[in-house]
Amino acid sequence: MQLTKNELLTVKGGGIGLIAGIGAILTFLIGVIDGYLRPLKCN
């Protein structure tokens, strides 16, 4: 099945991946900042 040019332009989706990517980056940055400000020794 092939879509026409107009159909391709109206396809919606991909918002979940963008939200998950932003969440992953924020989590990583918070971890780096927390590790820098509050370093803990390994047991």
PQR file of N, CA, C, O and H, with PARSE charges and radii, in Angstrom:
ATOM      1  N   MET A   1       0.843  -1.180   0.000 -0.4000 1.5000
ATOM      2  CA  MET A   1       0.000   0.000   0.000 -0.0000 2.0000
ATOM      3  C   MET A   1       0.888   1.243   0.000  0.5500 1.7000
ATOM      4  O   MET A   1       1.779   1.377   0.839 -0.5500 1.4000
ATOM      5  N   GLN A   2       0.648   2.118  -0.913 -0.4000 1.5000
ATOM      6  CA  GLN A   2       1.413   3.360  -0.974 -0.0000 2.0000
ATOM      7  C   GLN A   2       0.489   4.534  -0.694  0.5500 1.7000
ATOM      8  O   GLN A   2      -0.669   4.558  -1.109 -0.5500 1.4000
ATOM      9  H   GLN A   2      -0.075   2.010  -1.594  0.4000 1.0000
ATOM     10  N   LEU A   3       1.036   5.498   0.017 -0.4000 1.5000
ATOM     11  CA  LEU A   3       0.259   6.687   0.354 -0.0000 2.0000
ATOM     12  C   LEU A   3       0.581   7.809  -0.625  0.5500 1.7000
ATOM     13  O   LEU A   3       1.696   7.909  -1.138 -0.5500 1.4000
ATOM     14  H   LEU A   3       1.977   5.478   0.354  0.4000 1.0000
ATOM     15  N   THR A   4      -0.397   8.632  -0.867 -0.4000 1.5000
ATOM     16  CA  THR A   4      -0.159   9.795  -1.729 -0.0000 2.0000
ATOM     17  C   THR A   4       0.572  10.873  -0.927  0.5500 1.7000
ATOM     18  O   THR A   4       0.716  10.766   0.291 -0.5500 1.4000
ATOM     19  H   THR A   4      -1.303   8.551  -0.451  0.4000 1.0000
ATOM     20  N   LYS A   5       1.021  11.892  -1.615 -0.4000 1.5000
ATOM     21  CA  LYS A   5       1.770  12.963  -0.952 -0.0000 2.0000
ATOM     22  C   LYS A   5       0.914  13.653   0.113  0.5500 1.7000
ATOM     23  O   LYS A   5       1.406  13.955   1.200 -0.5500 1.4000
ATOM     24  H   LYS A   5       0.905  11.979  -2.604  0.4000 1.0000
ATOM     25  N   ASN A   6      -0.347  13.901  -0.186 -0.4000 1.5000
ATOM     26  CA  ASN A   6      -1.236  14.549   0.784 -0.0000 2.0000
ATOM     27  C   ASN A   6      -1.463  13.672   2.008  0.5500 1.7000
ATOM     28  O   ASN A   6      -1.529  14.173   3.130 -0.5500 1.4000
ATOM     29  H   ASN A   6      -0.747  13.656  -1.069  0.4000 1.0000
ATOM     30  N   GLU A   7      -1.581  12.367   1.793 -0.4000 1.5000
ATOM     31  CA  GLU A   7      -1.764  11.448   2.921 -0.0000 2.0000
ATOM     32  C   GLU A   7      -0.518  11.406   3.797  0.5500 1.7000
ATOM     33  O   GLU A   7      -0.624  11.346   5.022 -0.5500 1.4000
ATOM     34  H   GLU A   7      -1.527  11.960   0.881  0.4000 1.0000
ATOM     35  N   LEU A   8       0.654  11.437   3.184 -0.4000 1.5000
ATOM     36  CA  LEU A   8       1.903  11.424   3.951 -0.0000 2.0000
ATOM     37  C   LEU A   8       2.042  12.686   4.805  0.5500 1.7000
ATOM     38  O   LEU A   8       2.574  12.633   5.914 -0.5500 1.4000
ATOM     39  H   LEU A   8       0.740  11.486   2.189  0.4000 1.0000
ATOM     40  N   LEU A   9       1.568  13.807   4.294 -0.4000 1.5000
ATOM     41  CA  LEU A   9       1.675  15.056   5.041 -0.0000 2.0000
ATOM     42  C   LEU A   9       0.726  15.116   6.227  0.5500 1.7000
ATOM     43  O   LEU A   9       0.948  15.887   7.160 -0.5500 1.4000
ATOM     44  H   LEU A   9       1.135  13.850   3.394  0.4000 1.0000
ATOM     45  N   THR A  10      -0.329  14.312   6.200 -0.4000 1.5000
ATOM     46  CA  THR A  10      -1.311  14.350   7.290 -0.0000 2.0000
ATOM     47  C   THR A  10      -1.092  13.267   8.333  0.5500 1.7000
ATOM     48  O   THR A  10      -1.882  13.164   9.271 -0.5500 1.4000
ATOM     49  H   THR A  10      -0.509  13.686   5.441  0.4000 1.0000
ATOM     50  N   VAL A  11      -0.035  12.446   8.202 -0.4000 1.5000
ATOM     51  CA  VAL A  11       0.233  11.390   9.173 -0.0000 2.0000
ATOM     52  C   VAL A  11       0.680  12.027  10.479  0.5500 1.7000
ATOM     53  O   VAL A  11       1.559  12.890  10.491 -0.5500 1.4000
ATOM     54  H   VAL A  11       0.606  12.529   7.440  0.4000 1.0000
ATOM     55  N   LYS A  12       0.074  11.600  11.573 -0.4000 1.5000
ATOM     56  CA  LYS A  12       0.426  12.112  12.901 -0.0000 2.0000
ATOM     57  C   LYS A  12       1.036  10.974  13.715  0.5500 1.7000
ATOM     58  O   LYS A  12       0.752   9.803  13.463 -0.5500 1.4000
ATOM     59  H   LYS A  12      -0.639  10.899  11.564  0.4000 1.0000
ATOM     60  N   GLY A  13       1.885  11.326  14.701 -0.4000 1.5000
ATOM     61  CA  GLY A  13       2.444  10.303  15.578 -0.0000 2.0000
ATOM     62  C   GLY A  13       3.862  10.651  15.989  0.5500 1.7000
ATOM     63  O   GLY A  13       4.450  11.612  15.494 -0.5500 1.4000
ATOM     64  H   GLY A  13       2.116  12.277  14.905  0.4000 1.0000
ATOM     65  N   GLY A  14       4.400   9.861  16.897 -0.4000 1.5000
ATOM     66  CA  GLY A  14       5.767  10.033  17.338 -0.0000 2.0000
ATOM     67  C   GLY A  14       5.918  10.889  18.572  0.5500 1.7000
ATOM     68  O   GLY A  14       7.046  11.135  18.999 -0.5500 1.4000
ATOM     69  H   GLY A  14       3.922   9.080  17.300  0.4000 1.0000
ATOM     70  N   GLY A  15       4.832  11.355  19.166 -0.4000 1.5000
ATOM     71  CA  GLY A  15       4.923  12.213  20.335 -0.0000 2.0000
ATOM     72  C   GLY A  15       5.433  11.490  21.566  0.5500 1.7000
ATOM     73  O   GLY A  15       6.114  12.089  22.398 -0.5500 1.4000
ATOM     74  H   GLY A  15       3.916  11.156  18.819  0.4000 1.0000
ATOM     75  N   ILE A  16       5.114  10.210  21.694 -0.4000 1.5000
ATOM     76  CA  ILE A  16       5.539   9.444  22.867 -0.0000 2.0000
ATOM     77  C   ILE A  16       7.061   9.323  22.894  0.5500 1.7000
ATOM     78  O   ILE A  16       7.671   9.444  23.956 -0.5500 1.4000
ATOM     79  H   ILE A  16       4.561   9.724  21.018  0.4000 1.0000
ATOM     80  N   GLY A  17       7.673   9.087  21.749 -0.4000 1.5000
ATOM     81  CA  GLY A  17       9.129   8.966  21.687 -0.0000 2.0000
ATOM     82  C   GLY A  17       9.819  10.258  22.073  0.5500 1.7000
ATOM     83  O   GLY A  17      10.846  10.238  22.753 -0.5500 1.4000
ATOM     84  H   GLY A  17       7.178   8.988  20.886  0.4000 1.0000
ATOM     85  N   LEU A  18       9.272  11.364  21.653 -0.4000 1.5000
ATOM     86  CA  LEU A  18       9.851  12.666  21.983 -0.0000 2.0000
ATOM     87  C   LEU A  18       9.754  12.929  23.478  0.5500 1.7000
ATOM     88  O   LEU A  18      10.716  13.391  24.092 -0.5500 1.4000
ATOM     89  H   LEU A  18       8.438  11.380  21.101  0.4000 1.0000
ATOM     90  N   ILE A  19       8.607  12.639  24.063 -0.4000 1.5000
ATOM     91  CA  ILE A  19       8.418  12.838  25.503 -0.0000 2.0000
ATOM     92  C   ILE A  19       9.354  11.922  26.286  0.5500 1.7000
ATOM     93  O   ILE A  19       9.958  12.354  27.268 -0.5500 1.4000
ATOM     94  H   ILE A  19       7.826  12.263  23.564  0.4000 1.0000
ATOM     95  N   ALA A  20       9.482  10.667  25.868 -0.4000 1.5000
ATOM     96  CA  ALA A  20      10.364   9.720  26.549 -0.0000 2.0000
ATOM     97  C   ALA A  20      11.825  10.167  26.439  0.5500 1.7000
ATOM     98  O   ALA A  20      12.584  10.033  27.399 -0.5500 1.4000
ATOM     99  H   ALA A  20       8.991  10.316  25.070  0.4000 1.0000
ATOM    100  N   GLY A  21      12.221  10.692  25.286 -0.4000 1.5000
ATOM    101  CA  GLY A  21      13.598  11.165  25.106 -0.0000 2.0000
ATOM    102  C   GLY A  21      13.915  12.353  25.992  0.5500 1.7000
ATOM    103  O   GLY A  21      14.994  12.418  26.582 -0.5500 1.4000
ATOM    104  H   GLY A  21      11.604  10.801  24.506  0.4000 1.0000
ATOM    105  N   ILE A  22      12.995  13.284  26.092 -0.4000 1.5000
ATOM    106  CA  ILE A  22      13.199  14.447  26.960 -0.0000 2.0000
ATOM    107  C   ILE A  22      13.273  13.996  28.417  0.5500 1.7000
ATOM    108  O   ILE A  22      14.100  14.495  29.180 -0.5500 1.4000
ATOM    109  H   ILE A  22      12.119  13.231  25.614  0.4000 1.0000
ATOM    110  N   GLY A  23      12.415  13.057  28.803 -0.4000 1.5000
ATOM    111  CA  GLY A  23      12.444  12.527  30.169 -0.0000 2.0000
ATOM    112  C   GLY A  23      13.761  11.833  30.479  0.5500 1.7000
ATOM    113  O   GLY A  23      14.297  11.984  31.577 -0.5500 1.4000
ATOM    114  H   GLY A  23      11.744  12.651  28.183  0.4000 1.0000
ATOM    115  N   ALA A  24      14.287  11.078  29.528 -0.4000 1.5000
ATOM    116  CA  ALA A  24      15.559  10.385  29.730 -0.0000 2.0000
ATOM    117  C   ALA A  24      16.712  11.383  29.892  0.5500 1.7000
ATOM    118  O   ALA A  24      17.580  11.198  30.745 -0.5500 1.4000
ATOM    119  H   ALA A  24      13.852  10.955  28.636  0.4000 1.0000
ATOM    120  N   ILE A  25      16.718  12.418  29.087 -0.4000 1.5000
ATOM    121  CA  ILE A  25      17.777  13.423  29.182 -0.0000 2.0000
ATOM    122  C   ILE A  25      17.704  14.151  30.517  0.5500 1.7000
ATOM    123  O   ILE A  25      18.731  14.378  31.158 -0.5500 1.4000
ATOM    124  H   ILE A  25      16.013  12.568  28.393  0.4000 1.0000
ATOM    125  N   LEU A  26      16.493  14.520  30.944 -0.4000 1.5000
ATOM    126  CA  LEU A  26      16.343  15.199  32.230 -0.0000 2.0000
ATOM    127  C   LEU A  26      16.787  14.310  33.387  0.5500 1.7000
ATOM    128  O   LEU A  26      17.452  14.780  34.310 -0.5500 1.4000
ATOM    129  H   LEU A  26      15.659  14.336  30.424  0.4000 1.0000
ATOM    130  N   THR A  27      16.425  13.032  33.341 -0.4000 1.5000
ATOM    131  CA  THR A  27      16.830  12.104  34.394 -0.0000 2.0000
ATOM    132  C   THR A  27      18.346  11.970  34.454  0.5500 1.7000
ATOM    133  O   THR A  27      18.929  11.949  35.538 -0.5500 1.4000
ATOM    134  H   THR A  27      15.885  12.651  32.591  0.4000 1.0000
ATOM    135  N   PHE A  28      18.978  11.882  33.297 -0.4000 1.5000
ATOM    136  CA  PHE A  28      20.435  11.780  33.253 -0.0000 2.0000
ATOM    137  C   PHE A  28      21.091  13.030  33.831  0.5500 1.7000
ATOM    138  O   PHE A  28      22.027  12.932  34.624 -0.5500 1.4000
ATOM    139  H   PHE A  28      18.504  11.899  32.417  0.4000 1.0000
ATOM    140  N   LEU A  29      20.604  14.204  33.435 -0.4000 1.5000
ATOM    141  CA  LEU A  29      21.198  15.446  33.924 -0.0000 2.0000
ATOM    142  C   LEU A  29      21.016  15.597  35.434  0.5500 1.7000
ATOM    143  O   LEU A  29      21.928  16.053  36.122 -0.5500 1.4000
ATOM    144  H   LEU A  29      19.843  14.284  32.790  0.4000 1.0000
ATOM    145  N   ILE A  30      19.859  15.222  35.948 -0.4000 1.5000
ATOM    146  CA  ILE A  30      19.633  15.291  37.388 -0.0000 2.0000
ATOM    147  C   ILE A  30      20.587  14.347  38.110  0.5500 1.7000
ATOM    148  O   ILE A  30      21.111  14.696  39.167 -0.5500 1.4000
ATOM    149  H   ILE A  30      19.118  14.851  35.389  0.4000 1.0000
ATOM    150  N   GLY A  31      20.819  13.161  37.559 -0.4000 1.5000
ATOM    151  CA  GLY A  31      21.764  12.214  38.159 -0.0000 2.0000
ATOM    152  C   GLY A  31      23.187  12.742  38.164  0.5500 1.7000
ATOM    153  O   GLY A  31      23.907  12.576  39.149 -0.5500 1.4000
ATOM    154  H   GLY A  31      20.393  12.878  36.700  0.4000 1.0000
ATOM    155  N   VAL A  32      23.599  13.374  37.080 -0.4000 1.5000
ATOM    156  CA  VAL A  32      24.952  13.937  37.014 -0.0000 2.0000
ATOM    157  C   VAL A  32      25.116  15.057  38.033  0.5500 1.7000
ATOM    158  O   VAL A  32      26.125  15.113  38.736 -0.5500 1.4000
ATOM    159  H   VAL A  32      23.015  13.509  36.280  0.4000 1.0000
ATOM    160  N   ILE A  33      24.143  15.940  38.117 -0.4000 1.5000
ATOM    161  CA  ILE A  33      24.216  17.051  39.075 -0.0000 2.0000
ATOM    162  C   ILE A  33      24.214  16.522  40.505  0.5500 1.7000
ATOM    163  O   ILE A  33      24.981  16.995  41.343 -0.5500 1.4000
ATOM    164  H   ILE A  33      23.323  15.895  37.546  0.4000 1.0000
ATOM    165  N   ASP A  34      23.353  15.541  40.789 -0.4000 1.5000
ATOM    166  CA  ASP A  34      23.285  14.957  42.124 -0.0000 2.0000
ATOM    167  C   ASP A  34      24.610  14.276  42.484  0.5500 1.7000
ATOM    168  O   ASP A  34      25.085  14.407  43.613 -0.5500 1.4000
ATOM    169  H   ASP A  34      22.730  15.156  40.109  0.4000 1.0000
ATOM    170  N   GLY A  35      25.199  13.562  41.547 -0.4000 1.5000
ATOM    171  CA  GLY A  35      26.477  12.896  41.799 -0.0000 2.0000
ATOM    172  C   GLY A  35      27.617  13.885  42.012  0.5500 1.7000
ATOM    173  O   GLY A  35      28.536  13.614  42.785 -0.5500 1.4000
ATOM    174  H   GLY A  35      24.814  13.456  40.630  0.4000 1.0000
ATOM    175  N   TYR A  36      27.566  15.000  41.348 -0.4000 1.5000
ATOM    176  CA  TYR A  36      28.616  16.011  41.499 -0.0000 2.0000
ATOM    177  C   TYR A  36      28.481  16.743  42.830  0.5500 1.7000
ATOM    178  O   TYR A  36      29.482  16.982  43.505 -0.5500 1.4000
ATOM    179  H   TYR A  36      26.819  15.220  40.720  0.4000 1.0000
ATOM    180  N   LEU A  37      27.268  17.096  43.213 -0.4000 1.5000
ATOM    181  CA  LEU A  37      27.051  17.858  44.433 -0.0000 2.0000
ATOM    182  C   LEU A  37      27.079  16.991  45.698  0.5500 1.7000
ATOM    183  O   LEU A  37      27.403  17.480  46.780 -0.5500 1.4000
ATOM    184  H   LEU A  37      26.455  16.901  42.665  0.4000 1.0000
ATOM    185  N   ARG A  38      26.739  15.707  45.559 -0.4000 1.5000
ATOM    186  CA  ARG A  38      26.631  14.836  46.734 -0.0000 2.0000
ATOM    187  C   ARG A  38      27.278  13.484  46.437  0.5500 1.7000
ATOM    188  O   ARG A  38      26.583  12.473  46.342 -0.5500 1.4000
ATOM    189  H   ARG A  38      26.476  15.310  44.680  0.4000 1.0000
ATOM    190  N   PRO A  39      28.613  13.463  46.290 -0.5600 1.5000
ATOM    191  CA  PRO A  39      29.283  12.193  45.944  0.2800 2.0000
ATOM    192  C   PRO A  39      29.209  11.210  47.121  0.5500 1.7000
ATOM    193  O   PRO A  39      29.430  11.593  48.270 -0.5500 1.4000
ATOM    194  N   LEU A  40      28.904   9.970  46.830 -0.4000 1.5000
ATOM    195  CA  LEU A  40      28.823   8.924  47.839 -0.0000 2.0000
ATOM    196  C   LEU A  40      29.863   7.863  47.534  0.5500 1.7000
ATOM    197  O   LEU A  40      30.107   7.540  46.372 -0.5500 1.4000
ATOM    198  H   LEU A  40      28.724   9.660  45.897  0.4000 1.0000
ATOM    199  N   LYS A  41      30.486   7.309  48.596 -0.4000 1.5000
ATOM    200  CA  LYS A  41      31.468   6.254  48.413 -0.0000 2.0000
ATOM    201  C   LYS A  41      30.776   4.938  48.133  0.5500 1.7000
ATOM    202  O   LYS A  41      29.664   4.691  48.600 -0.5500 1.4000
ATOM    203  H   LYS A  41      30.287   7.572  49.541  0.4000 1.0000
ATOM    204  N   CYS A  42      31.452   4.091  47.357 -0.4000 1.5000
ATOM    205  CA  CYS A  42      30.941   2.729  47.122 -0.0000 2.0000
ATOM    206  C   CYS A  42      31.259   1.890  48.346  0.5500 1.7000
ATOM    207  O   CYS A  42      32.282   2.104  48.997 -0.5500 1.4000
ATOM    208  H   CYS A  42      32.355   4.292  46.977  0.4000 1.0000
ATOM    209  N   ASN A  43      30.403   0.949  48.662 -0.4000 1.5000
ATOM    210  CA  ASN A  43      30.644   0.072  49.825 -0.0000 2.0000
ATOM    211  C   ASN A  43      31.584  -1.051  49.454  0.5500 1.7000
ATOM    212  O   ASN A  43      31.906  -1.890  50.295 -0.5500 1.4000
ATOM    213  H   ASN A  43      29.572   0.775  48.133  0.4000 1.0000
TER
END
